[in-house]
């Protein structure tokens, strides 16, 4: 059986590594944010719902906002082009720091909870990992190698969250005398120099998180700065 492993550093990075976190934590900035909690229809397991949550986030700096979308910049919009898309591309420069979109990911081990952020451009990478998992499960030899922790899938977000698809770790950690003899190729234990907050969930959590990420990604594709106030 495979399991979902979610690991995050015990302490957050001292400096933001994503545009979303940098904007939300910018000193002296009044930030307007709009959240949409991702839903995964068809998953009725309350345990999973209490262990992870994914929200799509739009954020704009009201103290130093992007240029007003109704200002005439002299750019002619093609009649066949989506006006909303044209305005977004015209008015919001990628490095402006006045607008950001991405994910807010919460995870819990049952007693504690941590939150981390991801930019929208990181989502295709983690979705590609889940697509690889769906292809891998169709081939029993490959699935057996994953089950034995001889292979694994992993995606690292910029803020330090690592999402992995691995085989279930051993119930008991290896004994001191035979530590490396019994330690799988994909280790069940973490390097002691880097303490981490770790959440391991059974195989159904893989499809649940995959659907949450796809739902959040679809919402972000349909929503951006021009409709941050909910106009559409």
Secondary structure as UniProt FT lines:
FT   STRAND          2..9
FT   HELIX           19..24
FT   TURN            27..28
FT   STRAND          31..37
FT   TURN            41..42
FT   HELIX           46..49
FT   TURN            50..51
FT   STRAND          52..61
FT   TURN            63..64
FT   TURN            69..70
FT   TURN            79..80
FT   HELIX           83..91
FT   TURN            94..95
FT   STRAND          99..108
FT   STRAND          113..119
FT   HELIX           120..122
FT   HELIX           123..136
FT   TURN            137..138
FT   HELIX           140..147
FT   TURN            148..149
FT   STRAND          153..156
FT   TURN            158..159
FT   STRAND          162..167
FT   TURN            177..178
FT   HELIX           179..182
FT   TURN            192..193
FT   STRAND          196..202
FT   HELIX           204..222
FT   HELIX           225..227
FT   TURN            228..229
//
